[in-house]
Amino acid sequence: MNKRGSRRKGSKRAERARRAEAEGQRDYSRVRRIFKRLFLWGGGLALLGLVFLAISVGFAARSLPSFYQLKATQNAQTIVVRARDGSELVEIGPSYGRWLSSEEIPQVMKDAMISVEDRRFYAHPGVDPYGLTRAVYVWATGENRLGATSTISQQLARNVFLNSNRSIDRKLREAILAMAMEWKFSKEQILELYLNKVYFGGGAYGIDSASRKFFSHPATELSTAEAAIIAGLVKAPSRYSPTADVDAAVGRASVVLRLMREQGRISPSEAQVDVSAVKLKQEQGTNSVRYFTDWALPQLDLLLPETYEPIEVWTTLDPGMQKAASAAIQSNAPDGAQGALVSLDRDGAILALVGGTDYVETNYNRATNALRQPGSSWKLFVYLAALEAGYTPNDRVVDTPVSIGGWSPRNSNGRNIGETNLRTAFAYSINTVAAQLGNEVGFSQVASMARRFGVTTPINTYPAMVLGSNEVRLLDMTRAFAAVSAGGASVEPYGIVKVTTADGELLYQHQRTRSTQLVPEHVARGITDLLQAAVQTGTGRAAQIGRPVAGKTGTTSSNKDGYFVGFSSGVTTGVWMGRDDNKRVGGLQGGRAPAKAFAAFMRYAVKDRPVEEFDTELQLPEWQLDEEDDFFFGDPDEYYYIDEQGNLIEPGRGAPGPDGALPYPDGEGQRGSEDGARPRDPMQRVPPPRQPPSTGRGADGAPQAVDDDFLDGVIGRDRPRPSPTPTRSPDRP
């Protein structure tokens, strides 16, 4: 019985095994069928894709220009930049050396370019399958974007026929054109076209132009080290240019030599050449016009449709003023320091722009790009906000130690003069007064004023901001002062007047932007009064030029930045000086070197302009006029005021008598009587609210006619302010 049971169990197991084997065979067959179908469909699609690719390449090859046509075609644009008087400032664009045939090009130049740009150049059909596969794998395993996989043929196709947009469509067309060129031209022809057309920076197209620009001899005489330097430029012409950064160029050339050695194109001894010993062409310092063109010409991408034809750009730059600006900066900048200058005409036209002491030494534009602290010149916005809030230049203020949220600014001389007026406080750049004004009108109001006048950089609202702790661009600060010169109207800087073709066809004409009144005219007159005082008697005396000048100095802590911005006869000029590494500059103050550079330039800039006196007559709005200015020629009963006992008097009521009764309960009575029916202190006058104040209760719960906020404003009671985060004061006058 046990044996029969065992046999039954064994047969069942065998049956299950046979069933499992049969199912496995069926699954295997099913998988084989799926893979077979995928293979057939995939193979069919791949074959169809190859046929489509071959047809596309064939059509592209048929439509390509001939080799000789491509030799004769130059695809870069020449731009002639003209001054405001029509004279030529500079010609910017391609520089083509002599066309070198494949036989004339040194073999070391070919080897260097192939080693660094396309090591499998002689093996691929225009697109490198191995390089493409590797790039896709790297991208698929974590890189954010597909890495560069362009062969020399693809680069040539892009440079000759396409643009540099990073799009899949452009890459596909680039690949098809590259294979079409490989189909139509020989490898030597492609390499010849490439080496004579590729851009090497500084306006140099082709190896002969690059060799003459960097080494002062034709490309037929290139050495191994020189060929390595030129080949290394293709990746980033501006970054590795030997005239801009010798160390970067030498480092990149060393990479090229290593690749040439690893690929067996040069011997190990040849790879050991001293690249740093290469004799570079010595360039004289160019005029500073290039700082201006570097800022203005990129705007053409927005102003014009895409075009490669030669054009002429007519600008606002005045050649004489530009030379005067360069001389003023070079002769006044302290040793080891850089300087920048921007000058605007009354309509915003840039008359001169200097971004540094020498464009060849460094092309970094400190006038339009550098972010530096403006020091006390930032007080322009503090006092604008104060004047708009109701202050006048003659108002009395007190220079006394202050503390705002733990921040305690000090004056540069460490002293306080006590009571003074707003004009004097501004002229001598008294920090404590600026801090009090900023705290009173609100730091956010100061920031809003700066933004209103054209400051585009981020602005913090910590208390120290009133002394210039925010970093700004010199162009923005100059624009703000130009708006003051224009009576408080907005000014938009511009540098391009019109653009024409070489034949004179007009492509673009500047249209003057609509001006906006940024502050009331009386505020503009008031701040002009203060700015003029700063030059006449205050910290900006070195900026005097024998005619009315208004301006403001600025010096940051440890003399790291010196600022002066001012205007005269419709010309507004801003000057900055300091070190690029933000280190201290001994003796640098806004009232010294920057103010002297301003004066040196402005004497030339305004010499042919009529002398203009500033309009500083203060025609205050009615709500701000004093009693004697006939403000109450109407009805004083329209205003709330405080009597001598501190009682709030509502509109239409006189002051209460000794018994507390109002002498004119019905609002009638003699104006100007001695019974207190008029406010005796004009600073206690309060403009009527737009709507009657709501009746509420005070802090003690007692009923009152107006709310606490209104009373605080009337009687000058300070309410607790949130303490802002203290920051270090950067400012000196």
C-alpha positions in Angstrom: 0.0 0.0 0.0 2.8 2.3 0.9 4.6 1.4 -2.3 1.5 2.1 -4.5 1.1 5.5 -2.7 4.7 6.4 -3.3 4.4 5.4 -7.0 1.3 7.7 -7.3 3.1 10.6 -5.7 6.1 10.1 -8.0 3.9 10.0 -11.1 2.1 13.2 -10.0 5.4 15.0 -9.6 6.6 13.8 -12.9 3.3 15.0 -14.5 3.8 18.5 -12.9 7.3 18.6 -14.1 6.2 17.7 -17.7 3.5 20.4 -17.5 6.0 23.0 -16.2 8.4 22.1 -19.0 5.7 22.4 -21.6 4.7 25.8 -20.2 8.3 27.0 -20.1 8.7 26.0 -23.7 5.5 27.9 -24.6 6.7 31.0 -22.7 10.1 30.7 -24.4 8.4 30.5 -27.8 6.3 33.5 -26.9 9.3 35.5 -25.9 11.1 34.5 -29.0 8.2 35.6 -31.1 8.1 39.0 -29.4 11.8 39.6 -29.7 11.7 38.4 -33.3 8.9 40.9 -34.1 10.7 43.6 -32.2 13.9 42.8 -34.2 12.0 42.7 -37.5 10.1 45.9 -36.7 13.2 47.6 -35.3 15.3 46.5 -38.1 12.7 47.7 -40.6 12.4 51.1 -38.9 16.2 51.4 -38.7 16.5 50.5 -42.4 13.8 53.0 -43.2 15.6 55.6 -41.2 18.8 54.9 -43.0 17.1 55.2 -46.3 15.5 58.5 -45.2 18.9 59.7 -43.9 20.6 58.7 -47.1 18.0 60.5 -49.2 18.3 63.7 -47.0 22.1 63.6 -47.2 22.0 63.1 -50.9 19.6 66.0 -51.4 21.7 68.2 -49.1 24.9 67.2 -51.0 23.4 68.2 -54.3 22.3 71.6 -52.9 25.6 72.5 -51.3 27.8 75.2 -52.9 30.9 74.0 -54.6 34.2 74.0 -52.7 35.4 77.1 -54.6 32.1 78.9 -53.8 32.6 78.2 -50.1 36.2 79.5 -50.3 34.9 82.8 -51.7 32.1 83.2 -49.1 32.7 85.0 -45.8 29.7 84.7 -43.4 30.8 87.2 -40.7 29.5 90.7 -40.3 31.5 94.0 -40.5 30.3 96.8 -38.3 31.5 100.4 -38.6 30.8 102.4 -35.5 30.4 106.1 -35.9 30.4 109.0 -33.4 27.7 111.6 -33.0 29.5 113.8 -35.6 29.6 111.0 -38.2 33.4 110.3 -37.8 34.4 106.6 -37.7 35.2 105.5 -34.1 36.2 101.9 -34.8 35.5 99.1 -37.3 34.5 95.9 -35.6 34.1 92.6 -37.4 36.0 89.9 -39.2 39.7 90.0 -40.0 40.6 87.5 -42.7 44.2 86.6 -43.4 45.5 85.0 -46.6 43.7 81.9 -47.6 46.0 78.9 -47.2 45.6 75.8 -49.3 45.9 72.4 -47.7 49.5 72.1 -48.8 50.4 75.4 -47.3 49.0 74.7 -43.9 51.7 73.3 -41.5 51.1 69.7 -40.6 51.5 70.5 -36.9 48.6 72.9 -37.2 46.4 70.2 -38.7 47.5 67.7 -36.1 46.9 70.1 -33.2 43.3 70.9 -34.4 42.4 67.3 -35.0 43.8 66.2 -31.7 41.8 68.6 -29.6 38.6 69.0 -31.7 38.0 65.7 -33.5 40.5 62.8 -32.9 38.6 60.4 -35.2 38.3 63.0 -38.1 39.8 60.7 -40.7 37.6 57.7 -39.7 34.0 59.0 -39.4 31.5 60.0 -42.1 30.9 63.5 -40.7 29.2 62.3 -37.4 31.3 60.4 -34.9 29.1 57.3 -33.8 31.5 56.5 -31.0 31.6 60.0 -29.6 27.8 60.4 -30.0 27.1 57.1 -28.2 29.4 58.0 -25.3 27.8 61.5 -25.0 24.3 60.0 -24.9 25.4 57.4 -22.3 26.9 60.2 -20.1 23.7 62.2 -20.5 21.4 59.2 -19.7 23.4 58.4 -16.6 22.9 61.7 -14.9 24.1 64.7 -16.8 21.6 67.5 -17.3 22.1 68.0 -21.0 23.7 66.2 -23.9 27.4 67.0 -24.1 29.1 68.5 -27.1 29.6 65.9 -29.8 30.4 68.1 -32.8 33.0 66.9 -35.2 35.1 69.3 -37.4 32.6 68.7 -40.2 29.7 69.5 -38.0 31.4 72.7 -36.7 32.1 73.8 -40.3 28.5 73.1 -41.2 27.3 75.2 -38.3 29.7 78.1 -38.9 28.9 78.3 -42.7 25.2 77.4 -42.9 23.5 77.5 -39.4 23.4 79.4 -36.1 24.5 78.4 -32.6 21.1 77.7 -31.1 21.1 74.6 -28.9 18.1 72.8 -30.3 17.5 69.2 -31.5 16.4 70.5 -34.9 19.6 72.5 -35.4 21.7 69.5 -34.4 19.9 67.2 -36.8 20.4 69.6 -39.7 24.0 70.1 -38.7 24.6 66.3 -38.8 22.9 66.0 -42.2 25.0 68.8 -43.6 28.2 67.4 -42.1 27.6 64.1 -43.8 26.6 65.8 -47.0 30.0 67.7 -47.0 31.8 64.4 -46.3 30.0 63.0 -49.3 30.8 65.9 -51.6 34.3 67.0 -50.4 37.5 65.2 -49.4 38.8 65.2 -45.9 41.6 67.6 -46.9 39.1 70.0 -48.5 37.0 70.0 -45.3 40.0 70.6 -43.1 41.2 73.4 -45.4 37.8 75.1 -45.2 37.6 74.7 -41.5 41.1 76.1 -40.7 40.5 79.1 -43.0 37.0 80.0 -41.6 36.9 79.1 -37.9 36.8 82.0 -35.4 39.7 82.4 -33.0 38.6 85.6 -31.2 39.5 89.2 -31.4 37.8 89.4 -34.8 40.3 86.9 -36.3 38.8 84.3 -38.7 41.2 81.6 -40.0 44.6 80.5 -38.8 46.5 83.1 -40.9 44.6 86.0 -39.3 45.0 84.5 -35.8 48.7 83.9 -36.3 49.3 87.5 -37.5 47.1 88.9 -34.6 48.8 86.9 -31.8 52.3 86.2 -33.1 53.0 88.9 -35.8 53.8 86.4 -38.6 51.8 84.3 -41.2 50.4 80.9 -40.3 52.9 79.2 -42.6 55.6 79.8 -40.0 53.7 78.4 -37.0 55.7 76.5 -34.4 54.4 73.5 -32.4 53.7 75.7 -29.3 52.0 78.4 -31.4 49.9 75.9 -33.2 48.8 74.5 -29.8 47.8 78.0 -28.6 45.7 78.6 -31.7 44.0 75.2 -31.6 43.1 75.7 -28.0 41.2 78.9 -28.8 38.4 77.3 -30.7 36.6 76.0 -27.6 36.4 79.5 -26.0 38.1 82.3 -27.9 37.5 85.0 -25.3 38.5 82.9 -22.3 41.7 81.5 -23.8 42.8 84.5 -25.8 46.6 85.1 -25.1 46.0 88.9 -25.2 43.4 88.7 -22.5 44.7 85.9 -20.2 48.2 84.5 -21.0 48.0 81.9 -18.2 44.7 80.6 -19.5 46.0 80.4 -23.0 49.2 78.6 -21.9 47.2 76.1 -19.8 44.9 75.3 -22.7 47.8 74.9 -25.1 49.4 72.4 -22.7 46.2 70.3 -22.8 46.5 70.4 -26.6 50.1 69.2 -26.6 49.3 66.4 -24.2 46.5 65.1 -26.5 48.8 65.3 -29.5 51.3 63.2 -27.6 48.8 60.7 -26.4 47.4 60.2 -30.0 50.9 59.8 -31.4 50.9 63.0 -33.5 54.0 64.4 -31.9 56.9 62.9 -30.0 57.3 63.1 -26.2 60.2 65.6 -26.7 58.1 67.9 -28.9 55.3 67.8 -26.3 57.7 69.3 -23.7 58.0 72.7 -25.5 57.8 75.7 -23.2 54.5 77.3 -24.3 55.1 80.2 -21.9 58.2 81.2 -23.8 56.2 81.9 -27.0 56.7 85.5 -28.0 53.3 87.2 -28.3 52.5 90.3 -30.3 52.7 93.4 -28.1 49.6 95.5 -28.4 49.4 99.2 -27.5 46.7 100.3 -25.2 43.6 101.0 -27.4 41.4 103.9 -26.9 38.5 103.4 -24.5 35.9 103.4 -27.2 35.7 99.6 -27.0 34.2 99.9 -23.5 31.3 101.8 -25.1 30.9 99.5 -28.1 31.0 96.4 -25.8 28.0 97.9 -24.0 26.1 99.3 -27.0 26.5 96.8 -29.9 24.9 93.7 -28.1 21.7 95.8 -28.2 21.6 95.3 -31.9 20.3 91.8 -31.4 17.1 93.4 -30.0 17.0 96.4 -32.3 17.5 94.7 -35.7 16.3 91.6 -37.5 19.0 89.0 -38.0 21.4 90.1 -40.7 24.9 89.4 -41.8 25.3 92.3 -44.2 27.8 95.1 -43.3 26.2 97.9 -41.3 27.0 101.3 -39.9 26.0 102.1 -36.3 25.7 105.8 -35.6 26.1 106.5 -31.9 25.8 109.2 -29.3 29.5 109.2 -28.3 31.4 112.4 -28.6 35.1 111.7 -29.7 36.5 114.7 -27.9 34.6 114.0 -24.7 35.7 110.3 -24.8 39.3 111.3 -25.0 38.9 113.8 -22.2 37.2 111.1 -20.1 40.0 108.6 -20.7 42.6 111.2 -19.8 40.7 112.3 -16.6 40.5 108.7 -15.4 44.1 107.8 -16.2 45.6 110.9 -14.7 43.6 110.9 -11.5 43.1 107.2 -10.6 45.4 106.3 -7.6 48.2 103.8 -8.3 46.8 100.3 -8.4 43.2 101.4 -8.7 40.8 101.3 -11.6 38.4 104.1 -12.6 35.2 104.4 -14.6 33.2 107.4 -15.9 29.8 107.8 -17.5 28.5 111.1 -18.9 25.0 111.7 -20.1 23.4 114.5 -22.0 20.1 115.9 -20.8 18.1 113.5 -23.0 20.0 110.4 -21.8 22.5 110.2 -24.7 25.8 108.8 -23.6 28.5 111.3 -24.4 31.4 109.4 -22.9 31.9 106.0 -21.3 35.1 104.7 -19.8 35.1 101.3 -18.1 38.7 101.1 -16.9 42.2 102.6 -17.3 43.2 100.4 -20.2 41.0 98.3 -22.4 43.8 96.0 -23.6 45.0 95.4 -20.0 41.4 94.5 -18.9 38.2 94.8 -20.9 36.0 94.5 -17.9 33.5 97.3 -18.0 33.3 98.9 -14.6 30.9 101.6 -15.7 28.1 99.3 -16.8 28.8 95.9 -15.1 30.6 96.4 -11.8 28.6 96.4 -8.6 30.1 98.7 -6.0 28.9 100.6 -2.9 28.2 104.3 -3.7 28.8 105.6 -0.2 27.3 109.0 0.6 26.2 109.6 -3.0 23.3 107.3 -2.1 22.1 110.0 0.3 20.5 111.5 -2.8 17.6 109.1 -2.4 17.4 109.7 1.4 17.0 113.4 1.0 14.7 113.1 -2.0 12.4 111.0 0.2 12.7 113.6 3.0 11.9 116.5 0.7 9.0 114.7 -0.7 7.7 114.0 2.8 7.7 117.7 3.6 11.2 118.8 4.6 12.8 121.9 3.0 16.5 122.8 2.7 16.2 125.4 5.5 14.5 123.1 8.0 16.4 122.6 11.3 17.8 119.2 12.2 20.1 118.0 14.9 23.4 116.3 14.4 23.5 114.1 17.5 24.5 110.5 18.3 21.7 108.1 17.3 21.0 104.4 17.6 18.5 102.6 15.4 17.8 99.0 16.2 21.3 98.6 17.7 23.0 100.3 14.8 24.8 103.5 15.7 26.3 105.4 12.8 29.1 107.9 13.3 30.3 110.9 11.3 33.6 110.6 9.5 35.3 113.2 11.8 33.8 111.5 15.0 32.1 114.8 16.1 28.6 116.1 16.2 27.8 119.8 15.6 24.3 119.9 17.2 21.5 121.9 15.6 22.0 122.8 11.9 19.8 122.9 8.8 19.2 120.3 6.1 21.4 122.0 3.5 24.4 122.0 5.8 23.8 118.4 6.8 23.8 117.3 3.2 26.7 119.5 2.1 28.9 118.1 4.8 27.5 114.6 4.5 26.5 114.2 8.1 25.7 110.5 8.7 23.6 110.9 11.8 21.2 113.2 10.1 20.8 110.9 7.1 20.2 108.0 9.5 17.5 110.0 11.3 15.8 111.1 8.1 15.8 107.5 6.7 14.3 106.2 9.9 11.7 108.9 9.9 10.5 108.7 6.3 11.0 104.9 6.3 13.9 102.8 4.8 11.4 101.2 2.4 10.6 104.7 1.1 14.3 105.4 0.5 14.5 102.1 -1.4 11.4 102.9 -3.4 12.9 106.3 -4.3 16.1 104.7 -5.6 14.1 102.2 -7.6 12.0 105.1 -9.0 15.1 106.9 -10.2 16.5 103.9 -12.1 18.5 101.7 -9.7 18.1 98.2 -11.0 20.2 96.2 -8.5 18.8 94.5 -5.4 18.2 97.0 -2.5 18.0 96.0 1.2 16.2 98.1 3.7 18.5 97.7 6.7 19.2 101.0 8.5 22.8 101.2 7.1 21.3 101.4 3.6 21.0 105.2 4.0 24.7 105.5 4.0 25.2 103.5 0.7 25.6 99.9 1.7 23.7 98.6 -1.4 25.8 97.8 -4.4 24.9 99.7 -7.6 26.1 100.3 -11.1 27.8 103.6 -11.9 25.5 103.9 -15.0 22.4 103.6 -12.8 23.6 106.3 -10.3 24.5 108.6 -13.1 21.0 108.1 -14.6 19.5 109.0 -11.2 21.4 112.3 -11.0 20.5 113.1 -14.6 16.8 112.8 -13.7 17.4 115.4 -11.0 19.1 117.6 -13.5 16.1 117.2 -15.7 13.8 118.7 -13.0 12.7 115.3 -11.6 11.8 113.8 -15.0 12.9 110.3 -15.9 16.0 109.8 -18.1 16.7 106.7 -20.2 20.4 106.2 -21.2 21.0 105.2 -24.8 23.9 105.0 -27.1 22.7 104.1 -30.6 21.1 106.8 -32.7 20.5 104.9 -35.9 21.7 101.9 -37.9 22.1 101.9 -41.7 23.4 99.5 -44.3 26.6 100.2 -46.1 24.4 101.7 -48.9 22.6 104.0 -46.5 19.4 102.2 -46.1 17.9 103.0 -42.6 17.4 99.8 -40.5 16.8 101.5 -37.1 16.1 105.0 -35.7 16.1 105.8 -32.0 12.8 107.2 -30.8 12.9 109.3 -27.6 11.2 107.5 -24.8 8.3 109.1 -23.0 9.5 111.0 -19.9 7.8 110.5 -16.5 7.8 113.0 -13.7 9.4 111.0 -10.8 9.0 113.7 -8.1 7.3 117.0 -7.9 9.2 120.0 -9.3 9.7 121.6 -5.9 11.4 118.4 -4.7 13.8 118.5 -7.7 14.5 122.1 -6.9 15.1 121.3 -3.3 17.6 118.5 -3.9 19.4 120.6 -6.5 19.8 123.3 -3.9 21.4 120.7 -1.6 23.6 119.2 -4.3 24.8 122.7 -5.3 25.7 123.4 -1.6 27.7 120.2 -1.5 30.0 121.5 -4.3 30.0 125.2 -3.2 30.8 124.7 0.5 30.8 121.0 1.3 32.6 117.8 0.6 32.6 118.3 -3.2 34.5 121.5 -3.5 37.1 119.8 -5.7 34.5 119.4 -8.4 34.1 123.2 -9.0 34.7 124.2 -12.6 33.9 128.0 -12.6 30.2 127.6 -13.3 27.3 126.2 -11.3 27.8 122.5 -10.4 25.6 120.3 -8.3 26.8 116.9 -7.1 27.6 114.5 -4.3 30.6 112.7 -3.0 30.7 109.1 -1.7 33.4 107.1 0.1 33.0 103.7 1.5 34.6 102.2 4.6 38.4 101.7 4.5 38.5 103.8 1.4 37.6 100.9 -0.9 35.4 103.0 -3.2 35.4 106.7 -4.2 32.3 108.2 -5.9 31.4 111.6 -7.4 28.3 112.2 -9.4 27.1 115.6 -10.5 25.8 117.8 -13.3 26.3 121.2 -14.9 24.9 122.8 -18.0 22.8 119.8 -18.9 25.7 117.3 -18.7 25.6 114.7 -15.9 28.7 112.7 -15.1 29.5 109.9 -12.7 33.0 108.8 -11.6 34.0 105.7 -9.6 37.4 104.7 -8.5 38.6 101.6 -6.5 40.4 98.3 -6.9 38.8 95.3 -8.6 39.8 93.1 -5.6 37.9 95.5 -3.3 41.1 96.2 -1.2 41.7 99.5 0.5 43.1 102.4 -1.6 45.1 104.8 0.5 43.7 108.3 0.6 40.8 107.5 -1.7 37.9 109.7 -1.0 35.0 110.8 -3.2 35.9 114.5 -2.7 39.4 114.0 -3.9 40.4 111.8 -7.0 36.9 111.2 -8.3 35.8 114.8 -7.8 39.1 116.0 -9.5 38.5 113.6 -12.5 34.9 114.9 -12.7 36.2 118.5 -12.8 38.9 117.7 -15.4 36.4 116.1 -17.7 33.5 118.6 -17.2 35.7 121.6 -18.0 36.0 120.2 -21.5 32.5 118.7 -21.7 30.7 122.0 -21.1 33.2 124.5 -22.6 31.0 125.2 -25.6 27.7 125.2 -23.7 26.1 128.3 -22.1 26.3 128.8 -18.4 23.1 127.6 -16.7 22.0 128.7 -13.3 20.1 126.2 -11.3 16.5 126.7 -10.5 16.4 126.3 -6.7 13.5 128.7 -5.9 11.3 126.7 -3.6 7.7 126.9 -4.8 6.2 124.6 -2.2 2.7 123.0 -2.6 -0.1 124.6 -0.6 -0.1 122.0 2.1 3.6 122.6 2.9 3.6 126.5 2.9 4.2 128.4 6.2 1.6 130.9 7.6 3.4 133.9 6.2 3.3 132.3 2.7 -0.4 133.0 2.7 -1.4 129.4 3.1 -4.3 130.5 5.3 -5.6 133.0 2.9 -8.5 130.6 2.6 -10.0 128.9 5.7 -7.9 127.7 8.6 -10.9 125.8 9.9 -10.2 123.2 7.2 -7.3 121.9 9.3 -6.9 120.0 12.5 -4.3 121.6 14.8 -3.0 121.6 18.3 -3.4 124.5 20.7 -0.8 125.6 23.3 -2.2 123.2 25.9 -1.8 120.3 23.5 -5.6 120.0 22.8 -6.6 118.6 19.4 -8.9 121.2 17.6 -11.2 119.8 15.0 -12.0 121.7 11.8 -14.6 124.5 12.3 -13.9 124.9 16.0 -11.9 127.4 17.9 -9.6 126.8 20.9 -11.3 126.0 24.2 -11.4 128.8 26.8 -10.1 128.6 30.4 -13.3 126.8 31.3 -12.8 124.3 28.5 -15.7 125.7 26.4 -15.1 126.3 22.7 -15.5 130.0 21.9 -16.9 129.4 18.5 -19.0 126.2 18.8 -20.6 126.8 15.5 -17.2 127.2 13.7 -17.6 130.9 13.2 -15.3 133.6 14.5 -12.4 135.9 13.7 -9.6 134.3 11.9 -6.1 134.9 13.2 -7.3 135.9 16.7 -5.1 135.4 19.7 -7.3 132.8 21.3 -5.5 129.9 19.6 -7.8 129.6 16.7 -4.7 129.2 14.5 -1.8 126.9 15.0 1.2 128.9 16.3 3.8 126.4 15.1 3.7 125.6 11.4 5.3 122.2 12.1 2.2 121.3 14.1 -0.1 121.9 11.1 -1.5 118.7 9.7 -3.1 118.4 6.3 -6.8 117.4 6.4 -7.3 113.7 5.9 -9.1 112.6 2.7 -11.9 111.2 4.8 -12.9 112.3 8.3 -11.1 110.1 10.9 -13.1 107.4 12.4 -14.2 107.6 16.1 -12.6 105.0 18.3 -11.1 104.5 21.6 -7.6 105.1 22.9 -5.2 102.7 24.5 -6.8 103.4 27.9 -10.2 102.5 26.5 -11.6 106.1 26.7 -13.5 107.4 23.7 -11.7 109.8 21.5 -12.4 111.7 18.3 -9.6 110.2 16.2 -7.6 107.1 16.2 -4.1 106.7 17.8 -2.2 106.6 14.4 -3.6 110.0 13.5 -2.7 111.5 17.0 0.8 110.1 16.8 1.3 111.9 13.5 -0.1 115.2 14.9 1.7 115.4 18.2 4.9 113.7 17.0 4.7 110.8 19.4 7.0 107.9 18.4 5.5 104.5 18.3 7.7 101.4 18.7 9.3 100.4 15.4 10.5 96.8 14.6 14.2 96.7 15.1 15.9 96.1 11.7 18.9 93.8 11.5 22.0 96.1 12.1 24.7 96.2 9.5 28.1 97.8 9.3 28.1 101.3 8.1 30.0 101.5 4.8 30.0 105.2 4.5 32.1 108.3 4.8 31.5 111.5 3.0 
